[in-house]
């Protein structure tokens, strides 16, 4: 019996961080039967697993993403196949390009969400502020600007059930599969039009841009990766901003610093992403028998490079469990490493910053009105964020 044998999915969902800390100390590459994965938890090992495709392939047998999203995605491919799909995202998500449109896109969406809050004196910010801004902002860039926040929130919550279903829970899979059918029915007609009449949306670029030879991709090639973007791209900024807001509200001195000096918002967002990484791991498959952290991982084994654990590695961050916008700024693993480093990182960071600036600029006396509970290990966020002003 090892320390990892007793880890349950419920334990991880409730609070994975004490588990990761113990694994970093005692078993930094541990087989966890409840999720059917080797969890690799120390930052240097997480970077190794995610940056060496010759040793750890993104092509994973039985991948929950492939199973749930209808085929290989840009997250479950390596080499030219992966680069081919990633190139189709560069036109909209290069940092310099994002800086030309992000404020004009996100600020009006945030101001409309804020206006709805101002009708009252208290609010729940996850579902009624941060998530709507996240889904509507990305939805507009993807080419789904006609869809409501409620529809897009429903989609990413449903897709999350399949993406995290390592334990093969039939109820979680059913939720995902029902949502996947809804997405296909809504988006296929739009994509059929875009094949004939391209525009500047991400959906259009995914169909037309980046493929050598200039031939368009098929809808079936694009839909699985589009679902990845709907899930991660809509989830990470909204939940990252909510976690950052919790960190500030629980540390009034730091909240006062940001209000006094808005240039600190970038540091606050950076620290919030480190403190509670919205996306917890990147999955790989060992290509050959390989030793990691004193453990031999057999060839063919599925491996979770736990970026959330790397973000709290004591060898890199002092007092890693503390939210501290004043800590020396060093890079963290929240957006991953290597070839699969999040293509939308600049979009996500700026979207978070604008949502927080708009909220706090209008309501500087925000305070928590109820204790905050976090849930999740693959996708972690506050379950609710009740505030008053």
Buried (B, 14 or more C-beta within 10 A) or exposed (E): EEBBEEBBBEBBBBBBBEBBBBBBEEBBBBBBEBBBBBBBBBBBBBBBBBBBBEBBBBBBEEBBBBBBBBBBBBBBBBEEBBEBBBBBBEBBBBEEBBEEBBBEBBBEBBEEBBEEBEEEEEBBBBBBBBBBBBBBBBBBBBBBEEBEBEBBBBBBBBBBBBBBBBEEBEEBBEBBBEBBEEBBEBBEEBBEEBBEEBEEBBBBBBBBBBBEEEEBBEBEBBBBBBBBBBBBBBBBBBBBBBBBBBBBBEBEEBBEBBBEEBEBBBBBBBBBBBBBBBBBBBBBBBBEEBEBBEBEBEEEBBBBBBBBBBBBBBEBBEEBEEBBBEBEEEEBBBBBBBBBBBBBBBBBBBBBBBBBBBBBEBBEEBEBBEEBEBEBBBBBBBEBBBBBB
